[in-house]
């Protein structure tokens, strides 16, 4: 269990039940599950056009969330998917490999954050383009 003691200036002091002290930036104070969401989701296509780097930032959390990501092509066919179980970090990147023939055209990446099968899912989406050369 985490407890915020006080925030002064640029830093906040957070105490853990076990009396551990952790210094964090004020905008990085861990939050309870009901307010945790995907804050940003960006996709950057690698030059080969077959791989996509996903940059993800979620709200700093007290409890580790699960995340799932799917990439679909213009026809709505899933061409990549990934899952993160109980993420340890709130900022991370991953590389997705696009299946099928040489990718080209518009794609949608969809991220879902959740805590359990019955918990609400918080969704973020973005569209990106893959040119024939991958740029």
N, C-alpha and C positions, 0 to 999 in steps of 0.2 A: 504494500500500500504506500502511496506517495502522498506527501503533504507539502504544500507551498508555505514556507515560513514568511518570507517577505521579499519584495522586489525593491531594489534601490539602484538608481542609475541604470547601468547597462546589464546588470545581472540579477537573477533571482536565486534564492537558496531553496532547494528542495530536499526535504528529509524523507528518508525511507523508514518504515517501521523499525527496521533493524539498526537505526541510527546512522545509516550511511548518508553522507552529504554529497550532493551532486550539484555543480554549478552549470546553469544553462542560460542561454539568451532569453530575454523576456518573450520573444515570439516563438520559442521552442519549448514552452512549458507543456508537459504531457497532459493530455485531455482524456476525459472518460469516453467510452465507446459511443455514446449517443451523439457526440459532436465530431467524431473522427470521419473524415471524408478524403477523397482524392482531390488534392488542391491543384495539381497540374499534371498533365499528361501530354508529352510531346513525342513525335515520331520523326526520325531522321533516316533517310534511305542511304545505305552504303553505296559506294560507286558501282559495285557489281549488280545492283538492282534486285538482289535476291535476299538481302538481309536488311532489317530495319532496327535501329536502335531506339528503344523506348526509354525516355527519361521520366521518372515518376517521383512525385512528391506528395506525401499524405500528411495530414495533421499529426503532429507529435502525439504519441499515444501512451496511455497507462497500461492497456492490455493489447497484446499483439493481434493485429487484424489479419484476415486472409484476403487475398486478392486474386482475381482471375482476369485474364486479358484474351481477347479474340480479335483477329484481323479478318475482315471480309472484303472480297473484291466487289466490283461494280454489279455483278450478278447476284450478290448476296451470299456467295459460297465462302465458307470458312477456309482460309488458306494458312492460318497459323493460330496457335493457342498456347497459353502458358498459365501456370498457377504458382502462387506464392503462399505457402502455408505458414501462418504465424510470423509475419515479417518482423525482423529484428531492427530494421532501419526505417526511418521515415523518408529518406531520400536515397534513391538507387536507380540503376539503369540495367536494362536487359537487352539481349539481342534476339529478335524473332527471325526465323528462317521461313521465307514464303514458299509454300509448296506449289507444285504444278508447273506448267510451261513458263517460259521467261515472263516474269511479271511486267505488267504495263497498265497504266490507267489509274483510276481513282480507287482508293482503299479507305476503309474505316477501321480505326482501332477503338475498341470498347473496353474500358476497365470497370470492374465491379469490386467494391470493398464490402466485406461482411465479416461477422463474428461467428456465426453458426448457420446451420441449414435453415433455421426458422427466423433468423434475424433479418431486418430490412437490408436491402442492398443499395449502396450509394454508387451511382454510375457517373462516369465521365467518358466522353467520346470526342474524337477528333478525326478529321479527314486529311489524307495526304495523297500525294501524286507520285507515281513511279513512271519515269520516262523510259523509252526503249533502251537507253544506255545506262539507266539507273540513277541519273542525276536529277 
